[in-house]
Amino acid sequence: QDNDLSQVNRKNIIEALAPILERKYTSPIMCDFFSQV
């Protein structure tokens, strides 16, 4: 169940950050983070 919660949290984080990321350069670290989703 922790895994499901982690996926939900990650989805919420992505939704929150998406507008910011659209305006700014995406760093390799962020690319790695989002590619793990």
Sequence and secondary structure as in RCSB ss.txt:
>XXXX:A:sequence
QDNDLSQVNRKNIIEALAPILERKYTSPIMCDFFSQV
>XXXX:A:secstr
 HHHHHHHHHHHHHHHHHHHHHHS   HHHHHHHHT 
